[in-house]
Structure formats: structure tokens, C-alpha cells
Amino acid sequence: MIQIDDPEPYHLFDAALTKLQTLSPRSYKVALLHYFLGYDIEDVKTE
């Protein structure tokens, strides 16, 4: 099991993604595709 010493950065990152989803759903999708799935920006343009 992985132990995280300070979960606060993860909570802040999650809160930022949640806010981005509300403010700009397209930007949220781009962030998910790029950050979590490793899509290049050129690949994201076609999604």
C-alpha cells in the first residue's frame, strides 16, 4: 500500500479540476486527456 504523507496537494488538485469542469467543460476534458491519458495536444484536437 502506498502511504501519502500529505494528501492536501491532491485535494487541491481535485478541487481545481472540479472547478475547471464547471467553468469550461472542454478545458476539463483536455486536461484529463493530456494529464491522465498522456494524449499529445495534437491528439486532443481530434477528440
N, CA, C, O and CB atoms as a CASP TS submission, in Angstrom:
PFRMAT TS
TARGET T0000
AUTHOR 0000-0000-0000
METHOD Language model
MODEL 1
PARENT N/A
ATOM      1  N   MET     1       0.838  -1.180   0.000  1.00  0.00           N
ATOM      2  CA  MET     1       0.000   0.000   0.000  1.00  0.00           C
ATOM      3  C   MET     1       0.884   1.245   0.000  1.00  0.00           C
ATOM      4  O   MET     1       1.888   1.305   0.710  1.00  0.00           O
ATOM      5  CB  MET     1      -0.954  -0.003   1.216  1.00  0.00           C
ATOM      6  N   ILE     2       0.507   2.218  -0.788  1.00  0.00           N
ATOM      7  CA  ILE     2       1.247   3.478  -0.857  1.00  0.00           C
ATOM      8  C   ILE     2       0.735   4.411   0.238  1.00  0.00           C
ATOM      9  O   ILE     2      -0.471   4.603   0.394  1.00  0.00           O
ATOM     10  CB  ILE     2       1.103   4.140  -2.266  1.00  0.00           C
ATOM     11  N   GLN     3       1.654   4.977   0.979  1.00  0.00           N
ATOM     12  CA  GLN     3       1.275   5.919   2.022  1.00  0.00           C
ATOM     13  C   GLN     3       1.605   7.329   1.553  1.00  0.00           C
ATOM     14  O   GLN     3       2.721   7.606   1.114  1.00  0.00           O
ATOM     15  CB  GLN     3       1.995   5.594   3.360  1.00  0.00           C
ATOM     16  N   ILE     4       0.628   8.208   1.652  1.00  0.00           N
ATOM     17  CA  ILE     4       0.810   9.604   1.267  1.00  0.00           C
ATOM     18  C   ILE     4       0.958  10.418   2.540  1.00  0.00           C
ATOM     19  O   ILE     4       0.076  10.423   3.399  1.00  0.00           O
ATOM     20  CB  ILE     4      -0.384  10.125   0.395  1.00  0.00           C
ATOM     21  N   ASP     5       2.080  11.099   2.646  1.00  0.00           N
ATOM     22  CA  ASP     5       2.345  11.865   3.863  1.00  0.00           C
ATOM     23  C   ASP     5       1.416  13.069   3.987  1.00  0.00           C
ATOM     24  O   ASP     5       0.893  13.344   5.067  1.00  0.00           O
ATOM     25  CB  ASP     5       3.795  12.327   3.886  1.00  0.00           C
ATOM     26  N   ASP     6       1.214  13.776   2.898  1.00  0.00           N
ATOM     27  CA  ASP     6       0.378  14.980   2.934  1.00  0.00           C
ATOM     28  C   ASP     6      -0.606  14.938   1.778  1.00  0.00           C
ATOM     29  O   ASP     6      -0.231  15.218   0.639  1.00  0.00           O
ATOM     30  CB  ASP     6       1.244  16.270   2.870  1.00  0.00           C
ATOM     31  N   PRO     7      -1.862  14.593   2.051  1.00  0.00           N
ATOM     32  CA  PRO     7      -2.849  14.491   0.980  1.00  0.00           C
ATOM     33  C   PRO     7      -3.364  15.841   0.473  1.00  0.00           C
ATOM     34  O   PRO     7      -4.095  15.883  -0.516  1.00  0.00           O
ATOM     35  CB  PRO     7      -4.005  13.673   1.453  1.00  0.00           C
ATOM     36  N   GLU     8      -3.004  16.923   1.118  1.00  0.00           N
ATOM     37  CA  GLU     8      -3.536  18.241   0.764  1.00  0.00           C
ATOM     38  C   GLU     8      -3.327  18.619  -0.709  1.00  0.00           C
ATOM     39  O   GLU     8      -4.270  19.105  -1.334  1.00  0.00           O
ATOM     40  CB  GLU     8      -2.899  19.285   1.636  1.00  0.00           C
ATOM     41  N   PRO     9      -2.147  18.421  -1.288  1.00  0.00           N
ATOM     42  CA  PRO     9      -1.983  18.773  -2.702  1.00  0.00           C
ATOM     43  C   PRO     9      -2.956  18.025  -3.619  1.00  0.00           C
ATOM     44  O   PRO     9      -3.411  18.571  -4.624  1.00  0.00           O
ATOM     45  CB  PRO     9      -0.559  18.488  -3.138  1.00  0.00           C
ATOM     46  N   TYR    10      -3.267  16.794  -3.276  1.00  0.00           N
ATOM     47  CA  TYR    10      -4.193  16.007  -4.081  1.00  0.00           C
ATOM     48  C   TYR    10      -5.616  16.551  -3.972  1.00  0.00           C
ATOM     49  O   TYR    10      -6.359  16.579  -4.953  1.00  0.00           O
ATOM     50  CB  TYR    10      -4.155  14.540  -3.651  1.00  0.00           C
ATOM     51  N   HIS    11      -5.978  16.978  -2.775  1.00  0.00           N
ATOM     52  CA  HIS    11      -7.298  17.585  -2.576  1.00  0.00           C
ATOM     53  C   HIS    11      -7.405  18.901  -3.348  1.00  0.00           C
ATOM     54  O   HIS    11      -8.440  19.192  -3.948  1.00  0.00           O
ATOM     55  CB  HIS    11      -7.562  17.825  -1.071  1.00  0.00           C
ATOM     56  N   LEU    12      -6.347  19.681  -3.330  1.00  0.00           N
ATOM     57  CA  LEU    12      -6.341  20.948  -4.064  1.00  0.00           C
ATOM     58  C   LEU    12      -6.425  20.717  -5.572  1.00  0.00           C
ATOM     59  O   LEU    12      -7.137  21.433  -6.276  1.00  0.00           O
ATOM     60  CB  LEU    12      -5.081  21.751  -3.727  1.00  0.00           C
ATOM     61  N   PHE    13      -5.698  19.720  -6.059  1.00  0.00           N
ATOM     62  CA  PHE    13      -5.727  19.386  -7.480  1.00  0.00           C
ATOM     63  C   PHE    13      -7.127  18.927  -7.891  1.00  0.00           C
ATOM     64  O   PHE    13      -7.641  19.336  -8.932  1.00  0.00           O
ATOM     65  CB  PHE    13      -4.687  18.293  -7.801  1.00  0.00           C
ATOM     66  N   ASP    14      -7.729  18.085  -7.074  1.00  0.00           N
ATOM     67  CA  ASP    14      -9.084  17.616  -7.353  1.00  0.00           C
ATOM     68  C   ASP    14     -10.075  18.781  -7.352  1.00  0.00           C
ATOM     69  O   ASP    14     -10.950  18.845  -8.216  1.00  0.00           O
ATOM     70  CB  ASP    14      -9.507  16.558  -6.323  1.00  0.00           C
ATOM     71  N   ALA    15      -9.951  19.686  -6.409  1.00  0.00           N
ATOM     72  CA  ALA    15     -10.840  20.849  -6.347  1.00  0.00           C
ATOM     73  C   ALA    15     -10.664  21.726  -7.584  1.00  0.00           C
ATOM     74  O   ALA    15     -11.640  22.253  -8.119  1.00  0.00           O
ATOM     75  CB  ALA    15     -10.570  21.669  -5.070  1.00  0.00           C
ATOM     76  N   ALA    16      -9.424  21.881  -8.036  1.00  0.00           N
ATOM     77  CA  ALA    16      -9.174  22.688  -9.232  1.00  0.00           C
ATOM     78  C   ALA    16      -9.794  22.037 -10.467  1.00  0.00           C
ATOM     79  O   ALA    16     -10.381  22.730 -11.298  1.00  0.00           O
ATOM     80  CB  ALA    16      -7.663  22.887  -9.440  1.00  0.00           C
ATOM     81  N   LEU    17      -9.673  20.726 -10.597  1.00  0.00           N
ATOM     82  CA  LEU    17     -10.286  20.033 -11.732  1.00  0.00           C
ATOM     83  C   LEU    17     -11.806  20.136 -11.696  1.00  0.00           C
ATOM     84  O   LEU    17     -12.449  20.321 -12.729  1.00  0.00           O
ATOM     85  CB  LEU    17      -9.865  18.565 -11.745  1.00  0.00           C
ATOM     86  N   THR    18     -12.368  20.017 -10.516  1.00  0.00           N
ATOM     87  CA  THR    18     -13.822  20.135 -10.366  1.00  0.00           C
ATOM     88  C   THR    18     -14.291  21.529 -10.772  1.00  0.00           C
ATOM     89  O   THR    18     -15.305  21.667 -11.456  1.00  0.00           O
ATOM     90  CB  THR    18     -14.245  19.834  -8.913  1.00  0.00           C
ATOM     91  N   LYS    19     -13.565  22.551 -10.358  1.00  0.00           N
ATOM     92  CA  LYS    19     -13.923  23.918 -10.728  1.00  0.00           C
ATOM     93  C   LYS    19     -13.766  24.126 -12.231  1.00  0.00           C
ATOM     94  O   LYS    19     -14.603  24.772 -12.861  1.00  0.00           O
ATOM     95  CB  LYS    19     -13.058  24.929  -9.957  1.00  0.00           C
ATOM     96  N   LEU    20     -12.700  23.583 -12.802  1.00  0.00           N
ATOM     97  CA  LEU    20     -12.485  23.698 -14.243  1.00  0.00           C
ATOM     98  C   LEU    20     -13.625  23.031 -15.009  1.00  0.00           C
ATOM     99  O   LEU    20     -14.063  23.541 -16.040  1.00  0.00           O
ATOM    100  CB  LEU    20     -11.135  23.072 -14.641  1.00  0.00           C
ATOM    101  N   GLN    21     -14.100  21.905 -14.515  1.00  0.00           N
ATOM    102  CA  GLN    21     -15.200  21.199 -15.165  1.00  0.00           C
ATOM    103  C   GLN    21     -16.449  22.084 -15.224  1.00  0.00           C
ATOM    104  O   GLN    21     -17.187  22.061 -16.210  1.00  0.00           O
ATOM    105  CB  GLN    21     -15.509  19.885 -14.421  1.00  0.00           C
ATOM    106  N   THR    22     -16.674  22.846 -14.185  1.00  0.00           N
ATOM    107  CA  THR    22     -17.828  23.744 -14.131  1.00  0.00           C
ATOM    108  C   THR    22     -17.633  24.948 -15.048  1.00  0.00           C
ATOM    109  O   THR    22     -18.549  25.341 -15.770  1.00  0.00           O
ATOM    110  CB  THR    22     -18.071  24.214 -12.694  1.00  0.00           C
ATOM    111  N   LEU    23     -16.440  25.527 -15.014  1.00  0.00           N
ATOM    112  CA  LEU    23     -16.170  26.743 -15.778  1.00  0.00           C
ATOM    113  C   LEU    23     -15.999  26.497 -17.277  1.00  0.00           C
ATOM    114  O   LEU    23     -16.460  27.288 -18.100  1.00  0.00           O
ATOM    115  CB  LEU    23     -14.939  27.407 -15.242  1.00  0.00           C
ATOM    116  N   SER    24     -15.338  25.401 -17.620  1.00  0.00           N
ATOM    117  CA  SER    24     -15.037  25.124 -19.024  1.00  0.00           C
ATOM    118  C   SER    24     -14.955  23.616 -19.247  1.00  0.00           C
ATOM    119  O   SER    24     -13.878  23.030 -19.138  1.00  0.00           O
ATOM    120  CB  SER    24     -13.713  25.810 -19.450  1.00  0.00           C
ATOM    121  N   PRO    25     -16.082  22.992 -19.557  1.00  0.00           N
ATOM    122  CA  PRO    25     -16.079  21.542 -19.754  1.00  0.00           C
ATOM    123  C   PRO    25     -15.063  21.061 -20.799  1.00  0.00           C
ATOM    124  O   PRO    25     -14.464  19.999 -20.631  1.00  0.00           O
ATOM    125  CB  PRO    25     -17.454  21.092 -20.158  1.00  0.00           C
ATOM    126  N   ARG    26     -14.867  21.828 -21.868  1.00  0.00           N
ATOM    127  CA  ARG    26     -13.900  21.431 -22.898  1.00  0.00           C
ATOM    128  C   ARG    26     -12.475  21.450 -22.347  1.00  0.00           C
ATOM    129  O   ARG    26     -11.699  20.530 -22.606  1.00  0.00           O
ATOM    130  CB  ARG    26     -14.006  22.363 -24.121  1.00  0.00           C
ATOM    131  N   SER    27     -12.130  22.481 -21.596  1.00  0.00           N
ATOM    132  CA  SER    27     -10.796  22.554 -20.988  1.00  0.00           C
ATOM    133  C   SER    27     -10.583  21.421 -19.992  1.00  0.00           C
ATOM    134  O   SER    27      -9.488  20.869 -19.887  1.00  0.00           O
ATOM    135  CB  SER    27     -10.597  23.907 -20.292  1.00  0.00           C
ATOM    136  N   TYR    28     -11.627  21.086 -19.272  1.00  0.00           N
ATOM    137  CA  TYR    28     -11.569  19.969 -18.329  1.00  0.00           C
ATOM    138  C   TYR    28     -11.245  18.677 -19.079  1.00  0.00           C
ATOM    139  O   TYR    28     -10.390  17.902 -18.651  1.00  0.00           O
ATOM    140  CB  TYR    28     -12.910  19.830 -17.554  1.00  0.00           C
ATOM    141  N   LYS    29     -11.935  18.447 -20.205  1.00  0.00           N
ATOM    142  CA  LYS    29     -11.701  17.238 -20.997  1.00  0.00           C
ATOM    143  C   LYS    29     -10.267  17.217 -21.535  1.00  0.00           C
ATOM    144  O   LYS    29      -9.609  16.177 -21.522  1.00  0.00           O
ATOM    145  CB  LYS    29     -12.714  17.151 -22.165  1.00  0.00           C
ATOM    146  N   VAL    30      -9.796  18.358 -22.002  1.00  0.00           N
ATOM    147  CA  VAL    30      -8.415  18.454 -22.498  1.00  0.00           C
ATOM    148  C   VAL    30      -7.435  18.102 -21.376  1.00  0.00           C
ATOM    149  O   VAL    30      -6.486  17.349 -21.592  1.00  0.00           O
ATOM    150  CB  VAL    30      -8.121  19.885 -23.048  1.00  0.00           C
ATOM    151  N   ALA    31      -7.665  18.639 -20.197  1.00  0.00           N
ATOM    152  CA  ALA    31      -6.779  18.360 -19.060  1.00  0.00           C
ATOM    153  C   ALA    31      -6.759  16.870 -18.735  1.00  0.00           C
ATOM    154  O   ALA    31      -5.694  16.301 -18.496  1.00  0.00           O
ATOM    155  CB  ALA    31      -7.222  19.162 -17.824  1.00  0.00           C
ATOM    156  N   LEU    32      -7.923  16.240 -18.725  1.00  0.00           N
ATOM    157  CA  LEU    32      -7.981  14.815 -18.422  1.00  0.00           C
ATOM    158  C   LEU    32      -7.271  13.987 -19.486  1.00  0.00           C
ATOM    159  O   LEU    32      -6.489  13.090 -19.169  1.00  0.00           O
ATOM    160  CB  LEU    32      -9.427  14.365 -18.293  1.00  0.00           C
ATOM    161  N   LEU    33      -7.549  14.295 -20.746  1.00  0.00           N
ATOM    162  CA  LEU    33      -6.924  13.536 -21.832  1.00  0.00           C
ATOM    163  C   LEU    33      -5.404  13.687 -21.827  1.00  0.00           C
ATOM    164  O   LEU    33      -4.677  12.719 -22.053  1.00  0.00           O
ATOM    165  CB  LEU    33      -7.485  13.986 -23.179  1.00  0.00           C
ATOM    166  N   HIS    34      -4.937  14.890 -21.572  1.00  0.00           N
ATOM    167  CA  HIS    34      -3.497  15.142 -21.606  1.00  0.00           C
ATOM    168  C   HIS    34      -2.806  14.627 -20.337  1.00  0.00           C
ATOM    169  O   HIS    34      -1.818  13.898 -20.416  1.00  0.00           O
ATOM    170  CB  HIS    34      -3.228  16.642 -21.777  1.00  0.00           C
ATOM    171  N   TYR    35      -3.322  15.002 -19.195  1.00  0.00           N
ATOM    172  CA  TYR    35      -2.640  14.693 -17.937  1.00  0.00           C
ATOM    173  C   TYR    35      -2.750  13.216 -17.561  1.00  0.00           C
ATOM    174  O   TYR    35      -1.752  12.585 -17.213  1.00  0.00           O
ATOM    175  CB  TYR    35      -3.209  15.546 -16.819  1.00  0.00           C
ATOM    176  N   PHE    36      -3.959  12.671 -17.630  1.00  0.00           N
ATOM    177  CA  PHE    36      -4.167  11.311 -17.148  1.00  0.00           C
ATOM    178  C   PHE    36      -3.959  10.244 -18.217  1.00  0.00           C
ATOM    179  O   PHE    36      -3.509   9.141 -17.903  1.00  0.00           O
ATOM    180  CB  PHE    36      -5.544  11.186 -16.591  1.00  0.00           C
ATOM    181  N   LEU    37      -4.275  10.548 -19.466  1.00  0.00           N
ATOM    182  CA  LEU    37      -4.159   9.545 -20.517  1.00  0.00           C
ATOM    183  C   LEU    37      -2.941   9.747 -21.411  1.00  0.00           C
ATOM    184  O   LEU    37      -2.643   8.906 -22.258  1.00  0.00           O
ATOM    185  CB  LEU    37      -5.399   9.551 -21.355  1.00  0.00           C
ATOM    186  N   GLY    38      -2.233  10.871 -21.223  1.00  0.00           N
ATOM    187  CA  GLY    38      -1.000  11.102 -21.945  1.00  0.00           C
ATOM    188  C   GLY    38      -1.161  11.504 -23.401  1.00  0.00           C
ATOM    189  O   GLY    38      -0.218  11.399 -24.185  1.00  0.00           O
ATOM    190  N   TYR    39      -2.345  11.962 -23.764  1.00  0.00           N
ATOM    191  CA  TYR    39      -2.560  12.415 -25.140  1.00  0.00           C
ATOM    192  C   TYR    39      -1.689  13.635 -25.432  1.00  0.00           C
ATOM    193  O   TYR    39      -1.512  14.499 -24.573  1.00  0.00           O
ATOM    194  CB  TYR    39      -4.054  12.747 -25.380  1.00  0.00           C
ATOM    195  N   ASP    40      -1.149  13.699 -26.641  1.00  0.00           N
ATOM    196  CA  ASP    40      -0.481  14.907 -27.095  1.00  0.00           C
ATOM    197  C   ASP    40      -1.554  15.933 -27.433  1.00  0.00           C
ATOM    198  O   ASP    40      -2.703  15.576 -27.692  1.00  0.00           O
ATOM    199  CB  ASP    40       0.444  14.622 -28.324  1.00  0.00           C
ATOM    200  N   ILE    41      -1.183  17.192 -27.431  1.00  0.00           N
ATOM    201  CA  ILE    41      -2.143  18.252 -27.736  1.00  0.00           C
ATOM    202  C   ILE    41      -2.741  18.047 -29.120  1.00  0.00           C
ATOM    203  O   ILE    41      -3.931  18.289 -29.323  1.00  0.00           O
ATOM    204  CB  ILE    41      -1.473  19.632 -27.645  1.00  0.00           C
ATOM    205  N   GLU    42      -1.929  17.605 -30.074  1.00  0.00           N
ATOM    206  CA  GLU    42      -2.437  17.347 -31.430  1.00  0.00           C
ATOM    207  C   GLU    42      -3.508  16.248 -31.401  1.00  0.00           C
ATOM    208  O   GLU    42      -4.491  16.321 -32.139  1.00  0.00           O
ATOM    209  CB  GLU    42      -1.274  16.941 -32.381  1.00  0.00           C
ATOM    210  N   ASP    43      -3.320  15.238 -30.556  1.00  0.00           N
ATOM    211  CA  ASP    43      -4.308  14.164 -30.443  1.00  0.00           C
ATOM    212  C   ASP    43      -5.588  14.660 -29.778  1.00  0.00           C
ATOM    213  O   ASP    43      -6.686  14.227 -30.128  1.00  0.00           O
ATOM    214  CB  ASP    43      -3.729  12.987 -29.650  1.00  0.00           C
ATOM    215  N   VAL    44      -5.442  15.550 -28.841  1.00  0.00           N
ATOM    216  CA  VAL    44      -6.608  16.081 -28.123  1.00  0.00           C
ATOM    217  C   VAL    44      -7.499  16.874 -29.080  1.00  0.00           C
ATOM    218  O   VAL    44      -8.721  16.880 -28.932  1.00  0.00           O
ATOM    219  CB  VAL    44      -6.160  16.976 -26.935  1.00  0.00           C
ATOM    220  N   LYS    45      -6.894  17.537 -30.050  1.00  0.00           N
ATOM    221  CA  LYS    45      -7.674  18.332 -31.007  1.00  0.00           C
ATOM    222  C   LYS    45      -8.707  17.486 -31.743  1.00  0.00           C
ATOM    223  O   LYS    45      -9.757  17.993 -32.138  1.00  0.00           O
ATOM    224  CB  LYS    45      -6.745  19.001 -32.016  1.00  0.00           C
ATOM    225  N   THR    46      -8.419  16.210 -31.929  1.00  0.00           N
ATOM    226  CA  THR    46      -9.325  15.348 -32.676  1.00  0.00           C
ATOM    227  C   THR    46     -10.374  14.678 -31.810  1.00  0.00           C
ATOM    228  O   THR    46     -11.302  14.057 -32.328  1.00  0.00           O
ATOM    229  CB  THR    46      -8.545  14.307 -33.394  1.00  0.00           C
ATOM    230  N   GLU    47     -10.242  14.794 -30.528  1.00  0.00           N
ATOM    231  CA  GLU    47     -11.211  14.171 -29.612  1.00  0.00           C
ATOM    232  C   GLU    47     -12.434  15.027 -29.425  1.00  0.00           C
ATOM    233  O   GLU    47     -13.345  14.651 -28.688  1.00  0.00           O
ATOM    234  CB  GLU    47     -10.575  13.901 -28.263  1.00  0.00           C
TER
END
